[in-house]
Amino acid sequence: MMKYEYRFQVRLHDTDHAGVVFFARLFTHAHDAYEAFMASIGLGLGALIEGGVRLPIAHASADYLQPLRHDEEIAVTLNVARLGQTSFTVAYEFRCGAELRARLRTVHVFLDAQSGLPASLPPEMRAHFTPFVQEND
């Protein structure tokens, strides 16, 4: 299984008064990593959206293990933790050096452009995800 890596530096606007990353900002960075990942595998979100593809997040969760602090260099690794019939789960790990700081997951559902209801993931999309799948349904 392959993993994708995205890096960022914690900025002052990411932190709260205590000097640590505000909890919701981790989801912003996770989404930045997701957007970069999708582009890297040939599924750029701009083109998908323009083409009528909808992949909304149906569920999101996070485990905050250690604080992330201003100016730290963070590596986010992600993979597809689950590839279902109509959805996929992206797993993110946030590390500073070797230290695991947080784990996040987002579940994305593929919606039919006409009905707006969940539909089967297209085979070509599944093929792009396959090298990054941790477990397959």
N, C-alpha and C positions, 0 to 999 in steps of 0.2 A: 504494500500500500504506500502510495506517495502522500506527502504532506506539502502544503503550500506555506511559505513563510512571508510575513509582512512585518515591517519594522516601523516604529515611530518613537519620537522623543516626547516625553510628558512635558506639556507646556503649562504655563501658569494658568491659562483659562480652563485647563482640565481639572484644576484642584479646588478644593473647598477651603474654608477658613482654617482647618486643621492642617493644611498643607499636603493632603493626600488626594488622589484622584476621586472626584465625586462619583458615586456608584453608577449613575446613569451614563456617564461619559465613556465607560467601558463598552457599552453597547454602540456608541458612536464609532469607537475605534474598531470594534468587531465588524460593524457594517462597512467601514472603509476597507478592512481586510477582505471581506466578502466581495465587495465591488472589484477590488484589484484581482482577486482570485478568479472571478467570473471572466474578467477581461483576458486574463492569462491563459484560460482554457478555450478561448474563442467564443465566449458567451457574454460579450459586453452588454451591460445593462441598458445603456442608451439605445442600442440597436434593438434589443429585445422589446423594450417598452415601445419604441417607435413601430415595431412590427406587431404590436397588440398582445405580447406575452405579459402575463401577470403572475408574479411569484410572491404574494404577500406573506408576511410572517404571521403564522397562526399561534405560535407559542415561543416564548423566550425564557431562559433561566440562567442564573449565574451563581457561582460559588466564589466568594471573595475569601482568599486564603491569607494573603498578606497585602499591606498597603502598597500602592504604587505612588512614588513621590516625584515632585517637580524635577525635571532635567534628567530623569533616568531614561536609558535606552531600553525599549521594550520590544521583544520579538513575539509576534503572534503567529502561532502555527495553527493551521486549520486542515481539517479533512471532512469528508462526508461520512458521518457516523452511521447514517441509515439512509438507504435508498428504497423508498416504498413505491407503491403503485401511482399515487397522485402527489406524493410529497417527498421531501428530502430533509435530513437534519444535518446541520453544519455544527461541528464541534470546534471550539477555539480554546487554545491554551495561551495564557499570557505569562511570559517569563522575563525576568531581569537576570541576565547571565544564566546560570543553571537553575535558579530558584523559581519554582512555580508560584505565581502570585494569584492567578484567577483562572477559572474555567467557565466558559459560557456555551450555550447551545441555542440555536435558532431553528425552528421548523418552518420550512417554506412550502406552500401549497401551490401547485400549478392549477390555474383557473382557465376554464374554457372562455375564449374571447367573446363568444355570443351570449352564453347563458350566465356567465359569471360563477358557475359552479365548479367544484373540483373535477378535474379530468386527468386521464393517464398522462404521465410524463412522456413527451415525444422521444422516440428511440434515439434520435441524434443527440438530444440533451443527456439522456442516460449514458450514452457512449462517452461524452465529455467528462462525466462525473466518475465513471467506473474506475479509472486508475487511483482515485482518491477515496474509494469506499473502504470503510473499516469493516462493515458487516453488510451483507446484502439480504434483502427480503425476497 
